[in-house]
């Protein structure tokens, strides 16, 4: 990722120089890798966009299905990891704010929810809870019990399940399905809802992987 390893590039949102080192995080005395100190910042100006573009080039080399940020429609945040010589970009996520927009699948104006669209963590920072930190940031920013994710991959589904989120067995509208929207709720919310609806209600089933399970099995 040579574009991001130039010491002349500055992090406009943190004020730190980028570290040219991309080696593994320093190991602790116990022999296990330490979790890096992280900072998340919004992509605001051309310098941020330059850094994001480099991260997305790396993401697309690994997964060509990843699309570049759509200016004006999407927003992004970069996660920075602390190194001895400064902060280095460790990954990013892309999201969309709630909006009312025309959907060609609904043939009318519809209300789109706040949407988690894409996440990428550089290989050397994986398995250090970086993706978890990014997902938590989105959840906190959404301010809702229900979060929406666009066409989540298996890794994203596993992360959501790990955080206690499941896809409720509730029918989607056709336009939501065609737009790739998926709905996720925390298991505690199902427990509360279970007291308000009959035990046989379809809503009390949630998606776990490719199959649906009864809420009771997850309590």
Helices and strands as residue ranges (DSSP letters): G 2-5, E 38-42, H 46-62, E 75-83, E 86-96, E 99-103, E 108-112, E 115-121, G 123-125, H 130-142, E 146-150, H 154-162, E 165-168, H 174-178, E 181-186, H 187-194, G 202-204, E 205-208, E 211-214, G 215-218
